[in-house]
Amino acid sequence: MSQTLKPYSTILDFKTGVIKSYKKEARVKLSVLREFFNDREAVDQILSSGEDPVVYEYFEHSQPEVEGQINFGVTTMYPGKVGKEYYLTRGHYHAKENATELYMGLTGEGIMIMQTKDGESLIYQSDRVTLCTFHRSGLIAQLT
């Protein structure tokens, strides 16, 4: 028996990047991302100075896992560098590989790097007027 999808609404504050009725939030600091940067000495230098900056944060408005339901979230990337590398997200693979995602830059500029499990990379420039859709079939997404 299929479950009926119920409509819902929420408010996205474009000034703060926060979803008003988020169900999950996370602030990801440099110390958590240490292994993702090539220049670990630069990471350690920042951390040993007593700093542990927030690199990005996200707010998620998840829904029950029902076929056809839409989940969404907002990730805020903060400007910064570690050595010569710009701040980045962890990147991740999705359990449901046949779904589609929409990425939209709300402010600023950035780069979206998508990588297949076979190592093929796709790079997209993102700014506040760019919309990118991706069929997730085996792609890992990383924002920089």
C-alpha positions in Angstrom: 0.0 0.0 0.0 1.4 3.4 -1.0 1.6 6.2 1.5 -0.1 9.5 0.6 2.2 12.4 0.3 1.1 15.3 2.4 1.9 18.9 1.3 4.1 21.0 3.5 5.7 24.4 3.4 8.6 26.2 5.1 10.4 29.5 4.8 13.9 29.9 3.6 15.5 33.1 5.0 17.7 34.3 2.1 19.7 36.7 4.3 20.8 34.0 6.8 20.5 30.9 4.7 18.4 29.2 7.4 15.3 27.1 6.8 12.8 28.3 9.4 11.5 24.8 10.3 14.7 22.8 9.9 14.8 19.4 11.4 18.6 18.9 11.4 21.5 21.3 11.6 25.2 20.9 11.7 28.2 23.2 12.0 31.3 21.5 10.5 34.6 22.8 11.9 38.1 22.5 10.4 39.1 19.9 13.0 36.5 17.5 11.6 37.7 18.1 8.0 41.5 17.7 8.7 41.8 14.5 6.6 40.1 16.1 3.6 42.8 18.7 3.0 46.1 17.9 1.3 48.1 20.3 3.4 47.6 18.8 6.8 50.5 20.8 8.2 48.5 24.0 7.4 45.5 22.5 9.1 47.5 21.7 12.2 49.1 25.1 12.2 45.6 26.8 12.3 44.3 24.3 14.9 47.4 24.7 17.1 46.9 28.5 17.2 43.7 27.8 19.1 41.4 28.4 16.1 38.9 25.9 14.9 36.8 27.8 12.4 33.4 26.7 11.1 34.0 25.8 7.4 30.4 25.2 6.6 27.0 24.6 8.1 23.8 23.1 6.9 20.1 23.1 7.7 17.9 20.2 6.5 14.2 20.0 6.2 13.8 16.2 5.9 10.6 14.4 5.2 9.5 10.8 5.9 11.2 8.4 3.5 8.3 7.9 1.1 8.7 7.3 -2.6 8.4 10.6 -4.4 8.9 12.8 -1.3 11.3 15.8 -1.6 13.9 16.5 1.0 15.9 19.7 0.9 18.6 21.5 2.8 20.8 24.6 2.7 24.5 24.5 3.0 26.4 27.7 3.8 30.1 27.7 2.8 32.2 30.2 4.6 35.1 31.9 2.8 38.5 30.8 3.8 41.6 28.8 2.9 43.9 26.2 4.4 47.3 26.7 2.9 46.5 27.1 -0.8 43.2 25.1 -0.7 39.8 26.8 -0.4 37.4 25.5 2.2 35.4 22.5 1.1 32.7 20.1 2.2 33.2 16.4 3.0 31.4 15.2 -0.1 29.4 12.0 0.1 27.7 9.3 -1.9 24.0 8.7 -1.6 22.3 5.5 -0.8 19.6 6.2 -3.5 21.7 6.5 -6.6 18.8 7.0 -9.0 17.4 10.2 -7.5 18.1 13.8 -8.8 19.4 16.7 -6.8 19.2 20.4 -7.5 22.1 22.7 -6.5 21.6 26.4 -6.6 24.0 29.2 -5.6 22.1 31.7 -3.5 25.0 34.2 -3.0 28.7 34.3 -3.8 30.6 32.0 -6.1 32.0 28.5 -5.8 32.8 25.3 -7.5 30.9 22.0 -7.4 33.0 18.9 -8.0 31.2 15.7 -8.8 33.0 12.4 -8.9 31.9 8.9 -10.0 32.9 5.9 -8.0 35.3 5.1 -10.9 37.1 8.4 -10.3 35.7 10.5 -13.2 35.3 14.1 -12.2 32.9 16.8 -13.4 33.5 20.4 -12.3 30.8 23.1 -12.4 31.1 26.8 -11.6 28.4 28.0 -9.3 27.2 31.5 -8.7 23.9 33.1 -7.6 22.2 32.6 -10.9 23.4 29.0 -11.7 21.1 26.0 -11.4 22.6 22.6 -11.7 20.7 19.3 -11.6 22.5 16.0 -11.1 21.3 12.4 -11.4 23.1 11.0 -8.5 23.9 7.6 -10.1 27.2 6.9 -8.3 28.4 10.6 -8.0 30.0 12.1 -5.0 29.4 15.9 -4.5 31.8 18.3 -3.0 31.5 22.0 -2.7 34.5 24.3 -2.6 
